Amino acid sequence: MTIDFAALTQLQPLFKLLSSGAHLNRLKDTELWVELENHQNHYEALFAALGFVLIVDGRGFAYFKTELASTYTGKLTRRLALLLMLLFEYQADQGLHLFQFQQWRLDTPLLGKLWQQYYALFEAEEINSPKTLKEILDSASRVGFLVFEDEVYRLLPAVHRYLDLFEELAQAERPDHDHIKDEAKEDIL
């Protein structure tokens, strides 16, 4: 494939964003997203030649897949995973649909409720105050999982990565129904 570099008008900002470990989100980075969609094959080929694997998720986000993680990103990932998992659990208990997370408003009262309900779990991860919750959300905003507008955090499409993982873990914990049926048949016979 021949890559027309002149057509890749957003190469520098796209590469800078993605190589920093951040996520590109259709809702937040509209101009870059349109550019990526219009020339996706060229960007994928170019980035692959440079040693990067570009993942473009149809739900509206893109990122470089990497196996390397620094101590800081590992800690942020763990803390953000815990915070999001507890947020999803809390919101599900409130009757909210998990796949509508982009409509949720994470404000100070909601963070306070999360802190009160899950204090012991947060403490175990050395998240010692509601202020630390905000610091985690601020860090997650810098890498494209959230946006902070009008004193409220909103989750961006990249959060699907965590939700997918949570669902995968939940599926792994469920017993294999066919296996149970087979055991029940054996017990009957």
Secondary structure, 3 states (H helix, E strand, C coil): CCCCHHHCCCHHHHHHHHHCCCCEECCCCHHHHHHHHHCHHHHHHHHHHCCCEEEEECCCEEEEECCCCCHHHHHHHHHHHHHHHHHHHHHHHCCCCHHHHHHCCECHHHHHHHHHHCHHHHHHCCCCCHHHHHHHHHHHHHCCCEEEECCEEEECHHHHHHHHHHHHHHHHHCCCHHHHHHHHHHHHC
